[in-house]
């Protein structure tokens, strides 16, 4: 049976450096951090667009009211407008749960390079102490 290896370094996200490799230069790390921040921002904006369209379709709000309600839910404040239809209420409930999850995912994506750099730096210090 033939195994196919996928090289993830050429993909959108890619892999971080391994523990035996040196720490990335600051400039390269900041470029990586910017890439992950952009991915998080796209996730949040895409989720906001889903909310705007959902409030427009299921609750019958205007575009401005749909934006306001979606943005308030994404920000953790809750909906502003009064929902009269059952479809709007169901959408608002599902969207509220989705927003809570997306906020955690977006923060985790943004924080991953920082967390990895911290652990990588700590690991390199441990290897240096063991060699001495």
C-alpha positions as a Markdown table, in Angstrom:
| # | Residue | x | y | z |
|---|---|---|---|---|
| 1 | Unk | 0.0 | 0.0 | 0.0 |
| 2 | Unk | 1.4 | 3.3 | -1.0 |
| 3 | Unk | 1.4 | 6.2 | 1.5 |
| 4 | Unk | 1.0 | 9.7 | 0.3 |
| 5 | Unk | 2.6 | 12.4 | 2.3 |
| 6 | Unk | 1.1 | 15.9 | 2.3 |
| 7 | Unk | 3.4 | 18.8 | 2.8 |
| 8 | Unk | 1.5 | 21.3 | 4.9 |
| 9 | Unk | 4.2 | 23.9 | 4.9 |
| 10 | Unk | 3.0 | 25.1 | 1.5 |
| 11 | Unk | -0.6 | 25.5 | 2.7 |
| 12 | Unk | -2.4 | 28.5 | 4.1 |
| 13 | Unk | -1.5 | 27.8 | 7.7 |
| 14 | Unk | 1.5 | 25.4 | 7.6 |
| 15 | Unk | 3.3 | 23.8 | 10.5 |
| 16 | Unk | 5.4 | 25.4 | 13.1 |
| 17 | Unk | 9.1 | 24.6 | 13.5 |
| 18 | Unk | 10.1 | 21.5 | 15.3 |
| 19 | Unk | 11.7 | 21.4 | 18.8 |
| 20 | Unk | 15.2 | 20.7 | 17.4 |
| 21 | Unk | 15.1 | 23.7 | 15.1 |
| 22 | Unk | 16.2 | 27.2 | 16.2 |
| 23 | Unk | 13.8 | 29.9 | 17.2 |
| 24 | Unk | 12.4 | 31.9 | 14.2 |
| 25 | Unk | 13.8 | 35.4 | 13.8 |
| 26 | Unk | 11.6 | 38.2 | 15.2 |
| 27 | Unk | 10.7 | 39.5 | 11.7 |
| 28 | Unk | 9.5 | 36.0 | 10.5 |
| 29 | Unk | 7.6 | 35.5 | 13.7 |
| 30 | Unk | 5.8 | 38.8 | 13.3 |
| 31 | Unk | 4.9 | 37.9 | 9.7 |
| 32 | Unk | 3.5 | 34.5 | 11.0 |
| 33 | Unk | 1.6 | 36.3 | 13.7 |
| 34 | Unk | 0.1 | 38.7 | 11.1 |
| 35 | Unk | -1.0 | 35.8 | 8.9 |
| 36 | Unk | -2.7 | 34.1 | 11.8 |
| 37 | Unk | -4.3 | 37.4 | 12.8 |
| 38 | Unk | -5.7 | 37.8 | 9.3 |
| 39 | Unk | -7.1 | 34.3 | 9.4 |
| 40 | Unk | -8.8 | 35.1 | 12.7 |
| 41 | Unk | -10.2 | 38.3 | 11.3 |
| 42 | Unk | -11.5 | 36.6 | 8.2 |
| 43 | Unk | -13.2 | 34.0 | 10.4 |
| 44 | Unk | -14.9 | 36.8 | 12.5 |
| 45 | Unk | -15.9 | 38.8 | 9.5 |
| 46 | Unk | -17.3 | 35.7 | 7.7 |
| 47 | Unk | -19.3 | 34.9 | 10.9 |
| 48 | Unk | -20.6 | 38.5 | 11.0 |
| 49 | Unk | -21.8 | 38.2 | 7.4 |
| 50 | Unk | -23.5 | 34.9 | 8.2 |
| 51 | Unk | -25.3 | 36.7 | 11.1 |
| 52 | Unk | -26.3 | 39.7 | 9.0 |
| 53 | Unk | -27.8 | 37.5 | 6.2 |
| 54 | Unk | -29.5 | 35.2 | 8.8 |
| 55 | Unk | -31.2 | 38.1 | 10.6 |
| 56 | Unk | -32.2 | 39.6 | 7.2 |
| 57 | Unk | -33.8 | 36.3 | 6.0 |
| 58 | Unk | -35.1 | 34.7 | 9.2 |
| 59 | Unk | -36.1 | 37.7 | 11.3 |
| 60 | Unk | -37.0 | 40.1 | 8.5 |
| 61 | Unk | -34.8 | 42.9 | 9.9 |
| 62 | Unk | -33.4 | 45.7 | 7.7 |
| 63 | Unk | -29.7 | 45.5 | 6.7 |
| 64 | Unk | -28.7 | 48.0 | 9.4 |
| 65 | Unk | -30.7 | 46.2 | 12.1 |
| 66 | Unk | -29.3 | 42.9 | 10.9 |
| 67 | Unk | -25.8 | 44.2 | 11.2 |
| 68 | Unk | -26.5 | 45.7 | 14.7 |
| 69 | Unk | -27.9 | 42.4 | 16.0 |
| 70 | Unk | -25.2 | 40.2 | 14.5 |
| 71 | Unk | -22.5 | 42.6 | 15.8 |
| 72 | Unk | -23.9 | 42.7 | 19.3 |
| 73 | Unk | -24.1 | 38.9 | 19.4 |
| 74 | Unk | -20.5 | 38.6 | 18.1 |
| 75 | Unk | -19.4 | 41.1 | 20.8 |
| 76 | Unk | -21.2 | 39.2 | 23.5 |
| 77 | Unk | -23.8 | 41.8 | 24.3 |
| 78 | Unk | -26.9 | 39.9 | 23.0 |
| 79 | Unk | -29.5 | 40.9 | 20.4 |
| 80 | Unk | -31.1 | 44.3 | 20.3 |
| 81 | Unk | -34.2 | 43.9 | 18.2 |
| 82 | Unk | -37.4 | 42.2 | 19.2 |
| 83 | Unk | -37.8 | 38.9 | 17.4 |
| 84 | Unk | -41.4 | 38.0 | 16.4 |
| 85 | Unk | -41.0 | 35.0 | 14.2 |
| 86 | Unk | -40.1 | 31.5 | 15.4 |
| 87 | Unk | -37.6 | 31.2 | 12.6 |
| 88 | Unk | -35.9 | 34.3 | 13.8 |
| 89 | Unk | -35.8 | 33.1 | 17.3 |
| 90 | Unk | -34.3 | 29.7 | 16.4 |
| 91 | Unk | -31.7 | 31.4 | 14.2 |
| 92 | Unk | -30.8 | 33.8 | 17.0 |
| 93 | Unk | -30.3 | 31.0 | 19.4 |
| 94 | Unk | -28.2 | 28.9 | 17.0 |
| 95 | Unk | -26.2 | 32.0 | 16.0 |
| 96 | Unk | -25.6 | 32.9 | 19.6 |
| 97 | Unk | -24.1 | 29.5 | 20.3 |
| 98 | Unk | -22.1 | 29.6 | 17.1 |
| 99 | Unk | -20.7 | 33.1 | 18.0 |
| 100 | Unk | -19.5 | 31.9 | 21.4 |
| 101 | Unk | -17.6 | 29.0 | 19.8 |
| 102 | Unk | -16.2 | 31.2 | 17.0 |
| 103 | Unk | -14.8 | 33.7 | 19.5 |
| 104 | Unk | -12.9 | 31.0 | 21.2 |
| 105 | Unk | -11.7 | 29.5 | 17.9 |
| 106 | Unk | -10.6 | 33.0 | 16.6 |
| 107 | Unk | -8.6 | 33.7 | 19.8 |
| 108 | Unk | -7.0 | 30.3 | 19.7 |
| 109 | Unk | -5.9 | 30.7 | 16.1 |
| 110 | Unk | -4.4 | 34.1 | 16.9 |
| 111 | Unk | -2.7 | 32.9 | 20.1 |
| 112 | Unk | -1.3 | 29.7 | 18.6 |
| 113 | Unk | 2.0 | 31.3 | 17.3 |
| 114 | Unk | 2.6 | 33.2 | 20.5 |
| 115 | Unk | 2.0 | 30.1 | 22.6 |
| 116 | Unk | 4.1 | 28.0 | 20.3 |
| 117 | Unk | 7.0 | 30.5 | 20.4 |
| 118 | Unk | 6.9 | 30.5 | 24.2 |
| 119 | Unk | 7.0 | 26.7 | 24.5 |
| 120 | Unk | 9.7 | 26.5 | 21.8 |
| 121 | Unk | 11.8 | 29.1 | 23.7 |
| 122 | Unk | 11.3 | 27.2 | 26.9 |
| 123 | Unk | 12.2 | 23.9 | 25.3 |
| 124 | Unk | 15.4 | 25.4 | 23.8 |
| 125 | Unk | 16.5 | 26.6 | 27.2 |
| 126 | Unk | 15.9 | 23.1 | 28.7 |
| 127 | Unk | 18.1 | 21.5 | 25.9 |
| 128 | Unk | 20.8 | 24.1 | 26.5 |
| 129 | Unk | 20.8 | 23.3 | 30.3 |
| 130 | Unk | 21.0 | 19.6 | 29.6 |
| 131 | Unk | 24.0 | 20.0 | 27.4 |
| 132 | Unk | 25.9 | 21.9 | 30.0 |
